[in-house]
Amino acid sequence: MRLFREKEWLFSLLVISLVLWLIFLGNSPLRDWDEGTVAQVAREIWRGPLGSMRWLYPTLGGEPYHNKPPLMHLLIAWAYSIGGVNEWTTRLPGAVLTALGVPLLYLVGCLLFNESLPALFAALVYLTMLPVVRHGRLAMLDGTTITFFLLLLFCLLKARQNRQYALGVGFCLGLITLTKGMMVLPLGAIACLSLIADRQFTLLTSPYLLMGIFLGNAPAIAWFVAQWQHYGENFFQVNFQAQTFARLTQSVEGHSGPPWYYLIELIKYSFPWLLFLPGGFYLAWKKRQTTWGSLVIIGTIVYLLTISLMRTKLPWYVMPVYPFLALAIGAKLSEIWQDGHFKGRSLTIFLAIISIAGLGGCVYFFIKKDLILIVMSIVLAISMGIVAWLIKQRDRNFIPVLFSGMYLVLALLMSSQSWIWELNEAFPVKPVADLIRTNVSPGTQIYTSFAYDRPSLNFYSDCKVTATTMPVLQQMLSNKSYLLLDDGALQQINLTGSKILGTAKGFTLISP
């Protein structure tokens, strides 16, 4: 009977997670920087002629691409071959793989807690965390990496009873390496430390584990060797030095922040689950002798400490910590559900504040005339208000109401065109790209007066658009190059002998 119920929950989690990750997946343009870059690399793999080995030696704008191994780019290129090149196919592989992390976390939780309720709550918390859903829907590598890591933990926990599952651990390490390179080091260290804390010393020397590590990492090692043989020292200088280890000691491309940067990120985007996190960690500390308690503590501390000490700071670096937070919060919610003991006053106040904020959002989006976000704000206000009232009544049913409310809020947000809010930071890229594509041959070099390069513009225009200074722009015009100028630059530059091809969104395309 228990096995039947677990299968039911597993199937239900799979369905609702796929719905949330795939709903209106292609309704917004690709964003800078990650999506535009990943899509460009994938398209060049897809376009590569038969026998070109582009799948093994990927390129970006025709130049060797050394940043990350190409597993995700290959999956996207495969999606392009089936459904064409568009936003939906670009995001589809990563979204599906990230969604699979929800039922996987449920399976991991069942093995950790030896009961289904805290595992179910942990999976539902993970399902309704805004950063997990949002970044998992983007054409990025982080959601897929987490899913492979959860599969690794599942194999590791199953191997305690059946050593053959240890083979899967090595293959998961290889998949993580082929997805995000050296991210395998901290995640592998967490898995190893959790084994030591759980006193599974014999598993560390298991022939199945050693064989799995050898076979699973063989493709990744072969890929790195192939790059080294093909590109020589330049590959290691870019992949290992500039794109990996340099991020530990210096701020790459200006992405810096204080050591508490990621704590601020967690505070900003983890509500309402952040309210239950202190209790969850306290419970994990009390249960630190158990497998789940030690894993939560080790995983959270080791990973957060690692990324906090890095000089380069990017919001999505914190993503792998969310499964550990979900496990801690799931355990706390399960304790509340079973015992019915919880302090409700502070929770009631915070959730009432969120409900009031929802009403404020309703007014704001009414002014903006965005119907979906108006409905989202109403749902947020009503659901959080009901949860606050149930908590005040010390009614444990606030938990399913909270899950349902957050799921509906996220579903509405993902149905809108506002879930990628970074698109509002610069000009709309698609109209400008249409202007370029209409007037310029694919692959043409264009110089722009905009402040920085935009990979999404390169992708949509199918040209290389490089940001540069006014003196260089004047020189490039003399050298018969195309220019993309904003209104300010258009007034300053000498256009004698040049032709205006068209304008879009405040930019003018100049032909030499």
KEKOLKE-35021 format. One line per field, with one value per residue (C-alpha): residue number from 0; x, y, z. Coordinates in Angstrom, 2 decimals, always signed. Example, Ala and Ser with C-alpha at 12.3 -4.5 7.8 and 13.67 -1.06 7.14 Angstrom:
<pts>
n: c(0  1)
X: c(+12.30  +13.67)
Y: c(-4.50  -1.06)
Z: c(+7.80  +7.14)
</pts>
This chain:
<pts>
n: c(0  1  2  3  4  5  6  7  8  9  10  11  12  13  14  15  16  17  18  19  20  21  22  23  24  25  26  27  28  29  30  31  32  33  34  35  36  37  38  39  40  41  42  43  44  45  46  47  48  49  50  51  52  53  54  55  56  57  58  59  60  61  62  63  64  65  66  67  68  69  70  71  72  73  74  75  76  77  78  79  80  81  82  83  84  85  86  87  88  89  90  91  92  93  94  95  96  97  98  99  100  101  102  103  104  105  106  107  108  109  110  111  112  113  114  115  116  117  118  119  120  121  122  123  124  125  126  127  128  129  130  131  132  133  134  135  136  137  138  139  140  141  142  143  144  145  146  147  148  149  150  151  152  153  154  155  156  157  158  159  160  161  162  163  164  165  166  167  168  169  170  171  172  173  174  175  176  177  178  179  180  181  182  183  184  185  186  187  188  189  190  191  192  193  194  195  196  197  198  199  200  201  202  203  204  205  206  207  208  209  210  211  212  213  214  215  216  217  218  219  220  221  222  223  224  225  226  227  228  229  230  231  232  233  234  235  236  237  238  239  240  241  242  243  244  245  246  247  248  249  250  251  252  253  254  255  256  257  258  259  260  261  262  263  264  265  266  267  268  269  270  271  272  273  274  275  276  277  278  279  280  281  282  283  284  285  286  287  288  289  290  291  292  293  294  295  296  297  298  299  300  301  302  303  304  305  306  307  308  309  310  311  312  313  314  315  316  317  318  319  320  321  322  323  324  325  326  327  328  329  330  331  332  333  334  335  336  337  338  339  340  341  342  343  344  345  346  347  348  349  350  351  352  353  354  355  356  357  358  359  360  361  362  363  364  365  366  367  368  369  370  371  372  373  374  375  376  377  378  379  380  381  382  383  384  385  386  387  388  389  390  391  392  393  394  395  396  397  398  399  400  401  402  403  404  405  406  407  408  409  410  411  412  413  414  415  416  417  418  419  420  421  422  423  424  425  426  427  428  429  430  431  432  433  434  435  436  437  438  439  440  441  442  443  444  445  446  447  448  449  450  451  452  453  454  455  456  457  458  459  460  461  462  463  464  465  466  467  468  469  470  471  472  473  474  475  476  477  478  479  480  481  482  483  484  485  486  487  488  489  490  491  492  493  494  495  496  497  498  499  500  501  502  503  504  505  506  507  508  509  510  511)
X: c(+0.00  +2.81  +4.62  +1.43  +0.98  +4.61  +4.15  +1.02  +2.86  +5.81  +3.61  +1.67  +4.86  +6.17  +3.00  +2.62  +6.32  +6.31  +3.24  +4.92  +8.21  +6.74  +3.75  +4.27  +7.96  +8.58  +6.53  +9.55  +12.76  +16.06  +17.93  +21.53  +24.03  +23.62  +20.63  +21.89  +25.28  +23.96  +21.49  +24.18  +26.53  +23.70  +22.63  +26.17  +26.35  +23.01  +24.16  +27.50  +27.82  +27.99  +31.50  +32.44  +32.88  +31.13  +29.49  +32.94  +34.56  +31.73  +32.06  +30.57  +30.41  +32.76  +35.39  +36.23  +33.92  +35.89  +33.62  +31.67  +31.44  +28.71  +26.21  +23.37  +24.23  +24.02  +20.59  +19.36  +20.82  +18.90  +15.73  +16.42  +16.61  +13.10  +11.22  +13.23  +15.14  +12.95  +12.68  +10.63  +13.08  +16.00  +14.59  +12.93  +15.80  +16.85  +13.26  +12.37  +15.54  +15.05  +11.42  +12.59  +14.47  +11.16  +10.20  +13.88  +14.05  +10.98  +12.78  +15.89  +13.74  +12.03  +15.44  +16.75  +13.74  +12.51  +8.99  +7.09  +5.56  +8.72  +9.93  +6.68  +6.83  +10.49  +9.64  +6.70  +8.89  +11.48  +8.69  +7.43  +10.72  +10.81  +14.55  +14.36  +11.40  +12.59  +16.20  +15.17  +12.99  +15.85  +18.33  +20.95  +23.02  +22.22  +18.85  +20.17  +23.27  +21.08  +18.97  +22.10  +23.29  +19.95  +20.25  +23.75  +22.35  +19.62  +22.19  +24.41  +21.57  +20.35  +23.91  +23.76  +21.51  +22.57  +26.18  +25.43  +23.74  +27.19  +27.88  +25.32  +27.23  +30.18  +27.99  +26.24  +29.61  +30.45  +27.14  +27.74  +31.23  +29.91  +27.26  +29.09  +32.72  +34.43  +31.13  +31.64  +34.33  +32.17  +29.21  +31.43  +33.04  +29.60  +28.68  +31.99  +31.72  +28.14  +29.35  +32.06  +29.61  +27.25  +30.15  +29.71  +33.45  +33.09  +31.05  +33.90  +36.12  +33.40  +34.52  +31.18  +31.80  +35.35  +34.27  +31.38  +33.71  +36.09  +33.44  +31.18  +33.96  +35.64  +33.53  +34.25  +37.97  +37.98  +36.32  +38.91  +41.74  +40.25  +40.10  +43.68  +44.92  +42.93  +43.52  +46.60  +47.38  +44.84  +41.97  +43.27  +44.01  +40.40  +38.43  +40.36  +42.06  +39.87  +36.44  +36.91  +39.72  +40.02  +36.51  +37.85  +40.41  +39.12  +35.91  +35.35  +33.62  +32.86  +30.52  +31.52  +29.85  +30.43  +30.78  +27.13  +25.92  +24.22  +22.54  +20.89  +19.84  +18.23  +16.41  +15.14  +13.74  +13.01  +9.78  +7.56  +9.68  +12.40  +10.09  +10.42  +14.13  +15.50  +13.28  +14.32  +18.04  +17.58  +15.83  +18.62  +21.20  +19.31  +19.19  +22.78  +23.53  +20.99  +21.73  +19.37  +20.53  +24.21  +23.55  +21.58  +24.21  +27.22  +25.64  +24.46  +27.61  +30.16  +28.44  +27.50  +30.99  +32.58  +30.60  +30.72  +34.53  +34.64  +35.39  +33.02  +29.37  +26.40  +22.83  +22.49  +25.62  +23.45  +21.07  +22.54  +21.84  +18.05  +17.57  +19.24  +17.01  +13.95  +14.88  +15.27  +12.00  +10.18  +11.30  +10.09  +6.71  +6.30  +6.99  +4.38  +1.84  +2.36  +2.75  +0.71  +3.12  +4.38  +4.79  +2.21  +2.44  +5.53  +4.45  +1.01  +2.53  +4.95  +2.34  -0.14  +2.51  +2.94  -0.85  -0.91  +1.98  -0.15  -2.91  -0.37  +0.82  -2.76  -3.08  +0.29  -0.45  -3.94  -2.26  +0.06  -3.01  -1.43  -4.36  -2.35  -0.27  -3.40  -4.88  -1.53  -1.51  -5.11  -4.26  -1.18  -3.15  -6.03  -3.90  -1.43  -4.33  -5.98  -2.65  -2.12  -5.63  -5.14  -1.82  -3.47  -6.08  -3.23  -4.70  -2.14  -4.10  -2.20  +0.47  -1.53  -3.07  +0.41  +1.63  -1.45  -1.25  +2.44  +1.95  -0.87  +1.12  +4.14  +1.97  +0.42  +3.81  +5.21  +2.13  +2.92  +5.74  +7.26  +8.99  +12.25  +12.35  +15.96  +14.59  +13.50  +17.08  +17.88  +16.19  +13.91  +16.27  +14.01  +12.87  +16.47  +17.55  +14.79  +16.15  +19.64  +18.49  +16.42  +19.31  +22.52  +23.83  +24.25  +27.62  +28.38  +30.40  +28.49  +29.68  +27.30  +27.31  +25.42  +27.28  +27.96  +27.69  +24.40  +24.62  +20.86  +21.21  +23.93  +21.66  +18.51  +20.29  +22.59  +25.43  +28.21  +27.31  +30.24  +30.01  +32.78  +33.65  +32.82  +36.34  +36.39  +32.89  +34.02  +37.07  +34.98  +32.63  +35.64  +36.67  +33.34  +31.75  +28.10  +27.14  +24.21  +23.86  +21.60  +20.16  +22.96  +25.73  +23.89  +24.17  +27.91  +29.21  +30.06  +27.82  +29.16  +28.94  +26.93  +23.39  +20.71  +19.07  +16.39  +15.58  +14.10  +13.64  +15.90  +18.69  +19.69  +21.47  +24.13  +25.54  +29.04)
Y: c(+0.00  +2.40  +1.60  +2.28  +5.67  +6.57  +5.82  +7.98  +10.90  +10.39  +10.54  +13.54  +15.45  +14.70  +16.01  +19.23  +20.04  +19.57  +21.81  +24.57  +24.38  +24.10  +26.46  +29.36  +28.46  +30.33  +33.46  +35.73  +36.47  +34.95  +37.03  +38.11  +36.72  +33.02  +32.24  +34.14  +32.47  +28.94  +29.32  +30.64  +27.75  +25.23  +26.72  +26.59  +22.91  +22.30  +24.14  +22.37  +20.28  +16.52  +15.49  +18.95  +17.67  +20.83  +18.70  +17.95  +21.33  +23.87  +27.47  +30.84  +33.30  +31.03  +31.17  +28.20  +28.04  +26.99  +28.16  +24.97  +21.39  +21.02  +18.50  +21.01  +22.70  +19.31  +18.65  +22.05  +21.44  +18.16  +20.06  +22.48  +19.57  +18.47  +21.70  +24.43  +27.33  +29.27  +30.17  +27.10  +24.56  +26.51  +26.23  +22.82  +20.43  +22.36  +22.89  +19.19  +18.09  +20.64  +19.58  +15.98  +17.18  +17.50  +13.79  +12.95  +15.02  +13.14  +9.81  +11.15  +12.36  +8.97  +7.32  +9.99  +10.20  +6.63  +8.04  +9.79  +12.85  +14.95  +13.83  +15.02  +18.36  +18.83  +18.15  +20.59  +23.28  +22.76  +22.88  +26.24  +28.09  +31.03  +30.87  +27.11  +27.50  +30.66  +29.67  +26.12  +27.45  +29.51  +28.02  +27.69  +24.86  +25.12  +23.35  +20.41  +20.23  +20.06  +17.25  +15.23  +15.88  +14.69  +11.55  +11.11  +11.36  +8.85  +6.35  +7.00  +6.32  +3.23  +1.89  +1.45  -1.58  -2.49  -1.71  -1.89  +1.52  +2.97  +2.63  +5.39  +7.77  +7.84  +8.35  +11.27  +12.85  +12.54  +14.15  +17.06  +17.53  +17.48  +20.03  +22.54  +21.52  +22.05  +22.43  +18.71  +19.45  +21.05  +18.77  +15.68  +16.88  +17.23  +13.68  +12.33  +14.21  +13.00  +9.41  +9.98  +11.63  +8.68  +6.29  +4.53  +3.89  +0.57  +2.27  +4.70  +1.79  -0.22  -1.67  -0.57  +3.05  +3.04  +1.41  +3.87  +6.83  +5.46  +4.62  +7.60  +10.16  +8.58  +10.62  +13.87  +13.11  +12.18  +15.50  +17.51  +15.53  +16.12  +19.88  +19.92  +18.01  +20.24  +23.67  +23.16  +25.35  +27.99  +25.69  +25.25  +28.95  +29.82  +26.90  +26.24  +29.57  +32.39  +30.74  +28.56  +29.15  +32.90  +33.26  +32.14  +34.92  +37.80  +39.41  +38.17  +40.71  +42.95  +40.50  +41.08  +41.33  +41.05  +37.66  +37.85  +38.35  +34.94  +35.32  +38.44  +36.46  +33.82  +36.46  +38.25  +35.24  +32.48  +33.79  +32.41  +29.29  +31.37  +31.72  +27.99  +27.74  +28.57  +25.88  +23.45  +24.02  +23.76  +20.43  +19.29  +20.22  +18.26  +15.31  +15.75  +12.13  +11.04  +10.79  +13.59  +15.95  +15.57  +15.93  +19.17  +20.68  +19.58  +20.47  +23.93  +24.97  +23.57  +24.93  +28.35  +28.80  +27.87  +30.32  +33.07  +33.00  +33.26  +36.78  +36.42  +36.61  +35.68  +35.05  +31.58  +30.25  +29.71  +27.34  +24.00  +24.98  +24.97  +21.17  +21.21  +24.07  +22.23  +19.10  +21.10  +22.99  +19.79  +18.10  +21.07  +21.19  +17.46  +17.90  +20.67  +18.51  +15.50  +17.26  +20.40  +22.46  +25.70  +29.34  +31.16  +34.84  +35.81  +33.60  +35.23  +38.72  +37.99  +36.21  +39.02  +41.44  +39.31  +39.34  +43.15  +43.34  +41.24  +43.84  +46.56  +44.60  +44.32  +48.11  +48.55  +46.01  +47.49  +50.79  +48.88  +47.09  +43.63  +41.26  +38.12  +39.85  +41.42  +37.93  +36.71  +39.47  +38.68  +34.98  +35.87  +38.20  +35.76  +32.64  +34.31  +35.86  +32.45  +30.92  +33.68  +33.10  +29.30  +29.73  +32.06  +29.33  +26.80  +24.78  +22.59  +22.84  +26.05  +23.83  +22.51  +25.97  +27.50  +24.96  +25.47  +29.26  +29.38  +26.97  +29.09  +32.30  +30.84  +29.37  +32.79  +34.52  +32.03  +32.58  +36.28  +37.93  +39.29  +36.18  +37.28  +40.76  +41.34  +41.97  +45.40  +46.43  +47.26  +47.87  +45.14  +43.05  +41.36  +44.48  +45.66  +42.16  +42.10  +45.39  +43.89  +40.56  +42.33  +44.45  +42.56  +39.14  +36.53  +36.52  +40.20  +42.17  +45.19  +47.80  +49.52  +52.54  +50.62  +50.31  +46.56  +43.47  +41.58  +37.86  +37.74  +40.40  +38.34  +35.30  +36.94  +39.03  +36.14  +38.68  +39.68  +43.05  +44.51  +47.47  +50.04  +53.73  +56.72  +57.13  +53.44  +53.70  +56.56  +54.56  +51.44  +53.46  +54.61  +50.95  +50.07  +48.45  +48.49  +50.57  +50.35  +53.75  +55.14  +58.63  +60.33  +58.67  +59.36  +63.11  +62.93  +60.78  +61.95  +60.00  +61.53  +58.90  +56.50  +55.22  +54.86  +51.44  +51.85  +52.47  +50.40  +51.08  +54.15  +52.52  +53.33  +50.87  +52.57  +51.06  +52.12)
Z: c(+0.00  +0.89  -2.37  -4.33  -2.66  -3.30  -7.00  -7.05  -5.45  -7.77  -10.87  -9.55  -8.78  -12.26  -13.93  -11.91  -12.22  -16.00  -16.25  -14.23  -16.11  -19.61  -19.45  -21.91  -22.02  -25.27  -24.58  -23.91  -25.86  -24.81  -22.26  -21.95  -21.21  -20.69  -22.90  -25.92  -25.68  -25.13  -28.02  -30.37  -29.61  -30.01  -33.36  -34.70  -33.69  -35.44  -38.56  -38.70  -41.87  -41.56  -40.59  -39.30  -35.71  -34.50  -31.78  -30.38  -31.03  -30.51  -31.69  -30.76  -33.64  -35.56  -32.81  -30.51  -27.50  -24.42  -21.62  -20.79  -22.06  -24.69  -23.24  -22.84  -26.13  -27.87  -26.36  -27.55  -31.03  -31.08  -30.12  -32.99  -35.43  -34.35  -33.64  -35.36  -33.83  -31.39  -27.72  -26.85  -28.28  -26.80  -23.27  -23.56  -22.66  -19.55  -18.42  -18.69  -16.91  -14.12  -13.67  -13.23  -10.14  -8.23  -8.27  -7.85  -4.67  -3.44  -3.99  -2.26  +0.63  +1.00  +1.34  +3.72  +6.04  +5.57  +5.31  +2.57  +4.28  +4.83  +1.40  -0.17  +1.63  +0.60  -3.06  -2.93  -1.35  -4.10  -6.71  -5.45  -4.99  -7.39  -8.28  -8.97  -11.33  -13.05  -13.65  -14.51  -17.34  -18.79  -21.25  -18.53  -17.07  -13.36  -13.17  -15.16  -12.95  -9.82  -11.31  -12.06  -8.50  -7.07  -9.20  -7.75  -4.20  -5.05  -6.33  -3.31  -0.85  -2.72  -2.75  +1.02  +0.42  -3.10  -4.00  -7.73  -7.51  -6.80  -10.52  -11.11  -8.81  -11.18  -14.25  -12.54  -11.77  -15.45  -16.48  -14.10  -15.55  -19.14  -18.17  -15.99  -15.84  -12.51  -10.63  -10.10  -7.49  -4.74  -5.46  -5.43  -2.20  -0.56  -1.59  -0.25  +3.06  +3.53  +3.14  +5.73  +8.13  +7.65  +8.33  +4.99  +4.71  +2.88  +0.16  -0.47  -1.49  -3.23  -6.60  -8.05  -7.03  -8.36  -11.60  -11.96  -11.44  -14.07  -16.67  -15.95  -16.20  -19.23  -21.74  -19.85  -19.66  -23.35  -24.21  -22.25  -23.86  -27.32  -26.67  -25.46  -28.51  -30.87  -29.29  -27.14  -24.13  -25.17  -24.15  -20.61  -20.25  -21.15  -19.69  -16.48  -15.81  -17.18  -16.86  -13.75  -11.29  -11.99  -10.56  -7.20  -6.88  -9.00  -10.18  -13.72  -16.01  -13.02  -11.26  -7.65  -4.26  -0.51  +1.22  +2.32  -1.28  -1.46  +1.91  +0.51  -2.57  -0.36  +1.65  -1.48  -3.34  -0.81  +0.73  +2.13  +2.73  +4.36  +7.37  +8.07  +7.32  +10.83  +12.34  +9.62  +10.24  +13.97  +13.44  +11.09  +13.75  +16.39  +13.97  +12.79  +13.61  +11.01  +7.30  +6.34  +9.09  +8.25  +4.50  +4.96  +7.25  +5.18  +1.83  +2.90  +4.78  +2.31  -0.78  +0.63  +2.06  -1.28  -3.40  -0.75  -0.75  -4.55  -5.79  -8.76  -7.68  -9.88  -8.64  -10.14  -8.42  -5.32  -7.11  -5.87  -2.25  -2.74  -2.51  +0.92  +2.05  +0.72  +2.70  +5.91  +5.39  +4.38  +7.60  +9.66  +7.92  +8.45  +12.15  +12.31  +10.46  +12.72  +16.09  +15.52  +17.66  +16.15  +17.08  +15.05  +15.96  +13.93  +11.01  +11.03  +10.95  +8.09  +5.96  +6.59  +5.32  +2.17  +1.73  +1.99  -0.50  -2.85  -2.62  -3.35  -6.36  -7.56  -7.59  -9.32  -12.07  -12.51  -13.38  -15.74  -17.21  -16.94  -16.40  -15.62  -12.98  -11.49  -11.05  -9.69  -7.07  -6.06  -5.68  -3.62  -1.35  -0.80  -0.30  +2.07  +3.97  +4.40  +5.47  +8.04  +9.43  +9.60  +11.40  +13.90  +14.49  +14.85  +12.01  +10.26  +7.01  +6.35  +4.78  +1.77  +1.30  +1.23  -1.33  -3.52  -3.32  -4.23  -7.11  -8.57  -8.10  -9.91  -12.67  -13.30  -13.22  -15.75  -17.93  -18.14  -20.07  -16.86  -15.54  -17.20  -15.71  -16.86  -20.37  -19.17  -18.40  -22.03  -25.39  -26.85  -28.88  -31.45  -33.41  -33.70  -34.75  -37.41  -38.79  -39.06  -40.50  -43.17  -44.42  -43.66  -44.66  -41.89  -40.19  -40.93  -38.38  -37.05  -34.56  -32.15  -29.87  -27.16  -23.87  -24.01  -26.20  -26.17  -27.01  -27.56  -30.30  -31.94  -31.85  -33.22  -35.86  -36.88  -36.97  -34.60  -33.05  -31.09  -28.72  -29.08  -28.60  -30.81  -32.29  -33.25  -34.73  -37.00  -38.01  -38.74  -40.91  -42.93  -43.20  -44.83  -41.76  -40.74  -37.69  -35.28  -33.61  -30.91  -31.37  -29.41  -31.41  -34.66  -34.02  -33.31  -36.12  -39.64  -42.02  -45.26  -48.00  -45.83  -46.14  -43.48  -43.87  -41.21  -37.57  -34.74  -31.02  -31.05  -33.11  -36.67  -38.98  -41.15  -44.33  -45.48)
</pts>
